[in-house]
Structures are given as C-alpha cells and as structure tokens.
Amino acid sequence: LPHRITVVVKRLLAQLHPCVYGELNASSEISIIADSLEKEIAMLMPDADAHAVTSRFLSRLPEVRRLVETDVTAAYEGDPAATSRMEVVMAYPGLYAVTIHRLAHELYRLGVPVIPRIMSELAHSKTGIDIHPGATIGERFFIDHGTGVVIGETTVIGKNVKIYQGVTLGALSF
C-alpha cells in the first residue's frame, strides 16, 4: 500500500506542478490517478462508494492548486533568499510538506482512512516536517527551515502564517 500511494502522490504532484513533477500536459494522468486511488479506497472502505469519494477528491484539486499557489507566493515573498517561484517549488521542503498535506487533508475530510496518514508520513520522511492530515491550514502558509516542525491533528492555522524549524503546534502532554 505505501508504495502504491507514493506513485499516486507523484502523479498528484504532477497535476499541481507539471513543469516540475511531470510532463507539461499531465491531464492524461487524471484517469490513472482516479483508477489507482479508487482501488485503494475500495480496499480500505469496502462499504463506501469509492468512485464517489475519488470523484469528490479530484473535484477539489483546483482549490488545492489555488491554495498551493498562495503558499508558493508566501515562500517567495517571505524568504529574501528565494530567487524564483520555480526554486520554491523545486527546492523548498516546507512547500513540499504543505503541498502533500493539502492533498492528504482533502482525503482526510472525506473520511478516507490510512491513505492520508501514509501521505503525511511520506512528506515527513523526506522533509522532517510532520503535519497531521487533520490539521487545518489557511492560505499563504510558509514553513521556513522546517526540520522538526510538528503540526498536530487539532491544529488550526489561519492565513498568512510563517513558522520556522523546531515548532510544535497542537501537542498536548500530561
């Protein structure tokens, strides 16, 4: 399952940033994404209408793309070292983690089990940034130097927020 989800994530990233993660015309990938995701959802949610859940998720991609673009802008404008938006997309681990989160969050909101957590763990293992798919994050969110950032399930982050490494949000310990 994790390997198959990794492939789906790569294809989803190609939908959001085709110049970086895929061919310039990534539209043919949508049917492959739909088929793969629908199979995984059907396996994990045998009583659900996996086709309807997948369709609802895919219908949210334009909004995810819009949110990610606001995150790119926030990173580009918020980091004087950024030389271009393309650099932000290609080389900023915070943007990668937030992009994966935005996709995983949509599946989480649809009640899909396991897959959103696998997606968040893919980003965590690559970036050192751990964002629970249940966390709510507003637009123009930027994580700068993100190693060690943990954002818990109950966290709600508003618009125009910038955080740095080593920040934990939403944790409760006794």
Salt bridges, closest charged atoms under 4 A:
GLU29 OE1 - ARG11 NE 2.63
GLU38 OE1 - HIS51 ND1 3.05
GLU40 OE2 - ARG4 NE 2.51
GLU63 OE2 - ARG66 NH2 2.91
ASP71 OD2 - ARG102 NE 2.65
GLU77 OE1 - ARG140 NH2 3.13
GLU106 OE1 - ARG60 NE 3.02
GLU106 OE1 - ARG109 NH1 3.14
GLU121 OE2 - HIS124 ND1 3.15
GLU139 OE1 - ARG66 NH1 3.14
ASP144 OD1 - HIS145 NE2 3.48
GLU153 OE1 - HIS132 NE2 4.00
